[in-house]
Amino acid sequence: VCPCGRMEEAHALLAQLETFLTSKRLSDATTNFMRDLICNQGLFPLDVEPDGEQKLQHHEAFQKYCALLENLLEAFLQEHAISQAQLLDVAKSAEQTGSISISYLLSTADYSRFVALVNDFRSLFALEADCPEGDCLETLESI
C-alpha cells in the first residue's frame, strides 16, 4: 500500500497549520498579550535572563501565554476538523524536516524561548514608541 495519500494529507495539514501560525489572528493575539504584559503590567525588565532567578509573576505570565496559544490552536483544530492525534503525527514528521513553523509551535512551552520572545517584542515596542506615526510595528509585521 502506497502511503502517498497519507503524505498528501500530511502536507495539506502542514500547510493549514503554517497558515494559522502566520495568521493575523494569532499575530494580533500574541501582540496584544505582549503589549499588556510589557507596556501595561511592566513585567520582564530588560535584565531578565531565562536561566536566572525569576519572579512568580513571570512564570504566571508564561502559563497564561501557553493557555492563550492552546486555546487558539484548539479553535483552529475544531474549525478544520483536525484531531490532536493528526496534528501530533504531522508535527513529528515535520519536525524531522526542519519546518520553522512546527519548531515554533513545539517550542511554545519552553520558558527560555518565551523570554526571548518577550525581549523581541520589547524591542519592537521600543521602536514603535520612537516612530512618530506610531505604525512601525505594522510596518515590520508586513515585511
Backbone as numpy.savetxt, mean C-alpha at the origin, in Angstrom:
# Nx Ny Nz CAx CAy CAz Cx Cy Cz
-2.79 -32.89 -18.86 -3.64 -31.70 -18.86 -2.75 -30.47 -18.86
-2.99 -29.60 -19.80 -2.20 -28.37 -19.92 -2.71 -27.33 -18.93
-1.82 -26.77 -18.13 -2.24 -25.75 -17.17 -2.37 -24.36 -17.79
-2.44 -24.31 -19.15 -2.47 -23.01 -19.83 -3.66 -22.15 -19.39
-4.84 -22.77 -19.27 -6.02 -22.02 -18.82 -5.82 -21.45 -17.44
-5.19 -22.23 -16.58 -4.92 -21.77 -15.21 -3.92 -20.61 -15.23
-2.93 -20.69 -16.11 -1.94 -19.61 -16.21 -2.60 -18.33 -16.72
-3.48 -18.46 -17.71 -4.19 -17.29 -18.23 -5.06 -16.67 -17.15
-5.72 -17.51 -16.38 -6.54 -17.03 -15.27 -5.68 -16.31 -14.23
-4.51 -16.86 -13.93 -3.60 -16.25 -12.96 -3.10 -14.90 -13.47
-2.76 -14.83 -14.76 -2.29 -13.55 -15.32 -3.41 -12.50 -15.30
-4.64 -12.92 -15.60 -5.76 -11.98 -15.56 -6.00 -11.48 -14.14
-5.92 -12.39 -13.18 -6.10 -12.01 -11.78 -4.99 -11.07 -11.32
-3.77 -11.37 -11.73 -2.64 -10.51 -11.38 -2.82 -9.12 -11.98
-3.29 -9.05 -13.22 -3.53 -7.75 -13.86 -4.59 -6.96 -13.09
-5.67 -7.64 -12.65 -6.70 -6.97 -11.86 -6.13 -6.46 -10.54
-5.31 -7.28 -9.92 -4.71 -6.90 -8.64 -3.78 -5.71 -8.80
-2.97 -5.72 -9.85 -2.05 -4.60 -10.07 -2.82 -3.32 -10.38
-3.94 -3.44 -11.09 -4.78 -2.27 -11.34 -5.32 -1.73 -10.01
-5.76 -2.62 -9.14 -6.24 -2.20 -7.82 -5.14 -1.52 -7.02
-3.94 -2.10 -7.01 -2.85 -1.56 -6.20 -2.36 -0.21 -6.70
-2.66 0.13 -7.94 -2.27 1.43 -8.48 -3.48 2.34 -8.68
-4.62 1.96 -8.11 -5.86 2.72 -8.31 -5.90 4.00 -7.49
-6.69 4.93 -7.97 -6.92 6.19 -7.25 -7.57 5.90 -5.89
-8.44 4.91 -5.86 -9.12 4.54 -4.61 -8.11 4.19 -3.52
-7.17 3.32 -3.83 -6.16 2.92 -2.85 -5.21 4.07 -2.56
-4.82 4.79 -3.61 -3.90 5.92 -3.43 -4.51 7.00 -2.53
-5.77 7.33 -2.78 -6.44 8.35 -1.96 -6.58 7.90 -0.51
-6.95 6.65 -0.31 -7.11 6.14 1.06 -5.78 6.17 1.81
-4.71 5.76 1.14 -3.39 5.76 1.76 -2.92 7.19 2.04
-3.09 8.07 1.07 -2.68 9.47 1.24 -3.44 10.13 2.38
-4.74 9.93 2.43 -5.55 10.53 3.51 -5.14 9.98 4.87
-4.88 8.68 4.94 -4.45 8.07 6.20 -3.12 8.69 6.64
-2.17 8.78 5.72 -0.85 9.32 6.06 -0.91 10.80 6.40
-1.74 11.54 5.68 -1.87 12.98 5.97 -2.39 13.17 7.39
-3.39 12.39 7.78 -3.92 12.49 9.14 -2.86 12.09 10.16
-2.17 11.01 9.89 -1.15 10.48 10.80 -0.01 11.48 11.01
0.50 12.03 9.92 1.68 12.89 9.97 1.31 14.34 10.27
0.36 14.88 9.52 0.05 16.31 9.63 -0.89 16.63 10.80
-1.90 15.82 10.99 -2.89 16.13 12.03 -2.51 15.57 13.40
-2.07 14.31 13.43 -1.73 13.69 14.71 -0.29 13.95 15.13
0.57 14.31 14.19 1.96 14.60 14.51 2.77 13.39 14.94
2.36 12.21 14.49 3.11 11.00 14.84 4.31 10.83 13.91
5.22 10.00 14.32 6.41 9.64 13.54 7.28 10.86 13.24
7.99 11.37 14.24 8.93 12.46 13.99 10.04 11.99 13.06
10.81 12.93 12.55 11.84 12.62 11.56 12.85 11.58 12.02
13.15 11.52 13.30 14.22 10.64 13.77 13.77 9.21 14.08
12.55 8.84 13.73 12.06 7.49 14.02 12.72 6.48 13.09
13.31 5.48 13.69 13.91 4.37 12.95 13.10 3.12 13.27
12.82 2.27 12.30 11.99 1.10 12.56 12.59 0.13 13.57
13.91 0.11 13.69 14.55 -0.81 14.62 14.74 -0.21 16.01
14.50 1.09 16.14 14.69 1.75 17.42 13.48 1.60 18.32
13.56 2.25 19.46 12.45 2.22 20.42 11.26 2.94 19.80
10.08 2.37 19.99 8.87 2.91 19.36 7.83 3.26 20.41
7.05 4.27 20.10 5.91 4.61 20.94 4.77 3.64 20.63
3.93 3.41 21.61 2.77 2.55 21.41 1.87 3.09 20.29
1.77 4.42 20.19 0.93 5.03 19.16 1.42 4.68 17.75
2.73 4.48 17.60 3.27 4.12 16.28 2.79 2.73 15.88
2.84 1.80 16.82 2.38 0.45 16.53 0.87 0.43 16.27
0.13 1.23 17.03 -1.32 1.32 16.82 -1.63 1.88 15.43
-0.85 2.88 15.00 -1.04 3.45 13.66 -0.75 2.40 12.59
0.28 1.60 12.80 0.61 0.52 11.87 -0.54 -0.48 11.78
-1.11 -0.84 12.92 -2.24 -1.77 12.92 -3.45 -1.19 12.19
-3.70 0.11 12.37 -4.81 0.76 11.67 -4.56 0.79 10.17
-3.31 1.02 9.78 -2.96 1.03 8.37 -3.18 -0.35 7.75
-2.74 -1.38 8.44 -2.94 -2.75 7.96 -4.43 -3.06 7.83
-5.23 -2.62 8.81 -6.68 -2.86 8.76 -7.30 -2.12 7.58
-6.85 -0.89 7.32 -7.35 -0.12 6.18 -7.09 -0.88 4.88
-5.86 -1.34 4.70 -5.52 -2.07 3.48 -6.28 -3.39 3.38
-6.43 -4.07 4.50 -7.17 -5.34 4.49 -8.62 -5.11 4.08
-9.24 -4.04 4.59 -10.63 -3.73 4.23 -10.76 -3.41 2.75
-9.83 -2.62 2.23 -9.87 -2.28 0.81 -9.63 -3.51 -0.06
-8.71 -4.35 0.36 -8.42 -5.57 -0.40 -9.62 -6.52 -0.36
-10.25 -6.64 0.79 -11.42 -7.51 0.91 -12.54 -7.01 0.00
-12.74 -5.71 -0.06 -13.76 -5.14 -0.95 -13.42 -5.45 -2.41
-12.15 -5.33 -2.77 -11.70 -5.66 -4.12 -11.99 -7.12 -4.45
-11.68 -8.01 -3.52 -11.91 -9.44 -3.75 -13.40 -9.72 -3.95
-14.24 -9.10 -3.15 -15.68 -9.31 -3.28 -16.21 -8.75 -4.60
-15.74 -7.56 -4.99 -16.17 -6.94 -6.24 -15.86 -7.81 -7.45
-14.75 -8.52 -7.39 -14.29 -9.31 -8.53 -14.51 -10.81 -8.34
-15.25 -11.18 -7.30 -15.54 -12.60 -7.01 -14.27 -13.44 -6.99
-13.27 -12.94 -6.27 -11.99 -13.63 -6.13 -11.90 -14.15 -4.70
-11.54 -15.40 -4.56 -11.40 -15.96 -3.21 -10.01 -15.63 -2.66
-9.88 -15.69 -1.35 -8.57 -15.47 -0.74 -7.59 -16.53 -1.19
-8.07 -17.76 -1.37 -7.19 -18.85 -1.82 -6.64 -18.56 -3.22
-7.49 -18.04 -4.12 -7.03 -17.68 -5.46 -5.98 -16.57 -5.37
-6.26 -15.58 -4.54 -5.31 -14.48 -4.38 -3.97 -14.98 -3.86
-3.99 -15.84 -2.87 -2.75 -16.37 -2.32 -1.97 -17.19 -3.34
-2.67 -18.00 -4.13 -2.00 -18.78 -5.18 -1.30 -17.87 -6.17
-2.01 -16.85 -6.63 -1.43 -15.92 -7.60 -0.29 -15.13 -6.97
-0.48 -14.69 -5.73 0.56 -13.92 -5.05 1.84 -14.73 -4.90
1.70 -16.00 -4.55 2.88 -16.86 -4.39 3.62 -17.04 -5.71
2.89 -17.30 -6.78 3.55 -17.49 -8.07 4.13 -16.18 -8.59
3.42 -15.07 -8.37 3.91 -13.77 -8.84 5.11 -13.30 -8.04
5.15 -13.67 -6.76 6.30 -13.28 -5.93 7.58 -13.88 -6.49
7.49 -15.09 -7.01 8.66 -15.76 -7.58 9.13 -15.07 -8.86
8.22 -14.38 -9.55 8.60 -13.68 -10.78 9.09 -12.26 -10.50
8.99 -11.82 -9.24 9.48 -10.49 -8.88 8.51 -9.37 -9.15
7.21 -9.64 -9.18 6.21 -8.61 -9.41 6.31 -7.54 -8.32
6.48 -6.30 -8.73 6.62 -5.20 -7.77 5.32 -5.01 -6.99
4.19 -5.08 -7.66 2.91 -4.89 -6.97 2.69 -5.95 -5.91
3.00 -7.20 -6.24 2.81 -8.27 -5.27 3.79 -8.11 -4.12
5.01 -7.73 -4.41 5.99 -7.49 -3.34 5.48 -6.40 -2.41
4.89 -5.35 -2.99 4.32 -4.27 -2.19 3.20 -4.81 -1.31
2.32 -5.58 -1.91 1.19 -6.13 -1.17 1.66 -7.02 -0.03
2.61 -7.90 -0.32 3.09 -8.84 0.69 3.89 -8.15 1.79
4.41 -6.97 1.51 5.23 -6.28 2.51 4.43 -5.31 3.37
3.13 -5.19 3.13 2.35 -4.21 3.90 2.27 -4.55 5.38
2.54 -5.79 5.73 2.50 -6.17 7.14 3.87 -6.09 7.79
4.82 -5.46 7.14 6.18 -5.33 7.67 6.35 -3.92 8.25
6.59 -3.83 9.55 6.65 -2.54 10.22 7.75 -1.63 9.66
8.91 -2.18 9.36 10.00 -1.33 8.87 9.65 -0.71 7.51
8.93 -1.45 6.68 8.49 -0.90 5.39 7.41 0.16 5.61
6.59 -0.04 6.62 5.57 0.95 6.95 6.24 2.26 7.36
7.26 2.19 8.21 7.98 3.40 8.63 8.63 4.08 7.42
9.19 3.29 6.51 9.77 3.86 5.29 8.69 4.57 4.47
7.51 3.98 4.39 6.40 4.60 3.67 5.98 5.90 4.34
5.91 5.91 5.66 5.59 7.14 6.40 6.62 8.23 6.06
7.90 7.87 6.04 8.94 8.84 5.72 8.81 9.35 4.29
8.44 8.47 3.35 8.22 8.90 1.97 7.07 9.91 1.90
5.99 9.62 2.60 4.86 10.55 2.61 5.23 11.86 3.28
6.03 11.80 4.34 6.46 13.03 5.00 7.19 13.93 4.00
8.05 13.34 3.20 8.79 14.10 2.19 7.84 14.70 1.16
6.85 13.93 0.72 5.87 14.45 -0.24 5.06 15.59 0.36
4.65 15.45 1.60 3.87 16.50 2.24 4.71 17.76 2.45
6.00 17.58 2.74 6.89 18.74 2.89 7.02 19.46 1.56
7.14 18.71 0.48 7.21 19.30 -0.85 5.91 20.02 -1.18
4.80 19.40 -0.84 3.49 20.00 -1.08 3.35 21.32 -0.33
3.87 21.39 0.89 3.80 22.62 1.69 4.65 23.72 1.07
5.73 23.33 0.38 6.59 24.32 -0.27 6.05 24.78 -1.61
5.02 24.15 -2.10 4.46 24.46 -3.40 3.36 25.51 -3.24
3.51 26.69 -3.82 2.51 27.74 -3.63 1.11 27.36 -4.11
1.03 26.57 -5.17 -0.29 26.19 -5.67 -0.90 25.08 -4.84
-0.09 24.38 -4.03 -0.60 23.30 -3.20 -0.94 22.04 -3.96
-0.41 21.91 -5.19 -0.77 20.73 -5.98 0.43 19.87 -6.33
1.51 19.98 -5.58 2.70 19.18 -5.87 2.43 17.69 -5.72
1.66 17.31 -4.72 1.38 15.89 -4.50 0.63 15.31 -5.70
-0.37 16.04 -6.21 -1.11 15.55 -7.36 -0.20 15.44 -8.58
0.71 16.40 -8.74 1.65 16.36 -9.85 2.55 15.14 -9.75
3.06 14.85 -8.56 3.92 13.69 -8.39 3.16 12.39 -8.62
1.91 12.32 -8.17 1.12 11.10 -8.36 0.82 10.84 -9.82
0.76 11.89 -10.64 0.42 11.71 -12.05 1.62 11.32 -12.89
2.80 11.36 -12.33 4.03 11.02 -13.07 4.13 9.52 -13.25
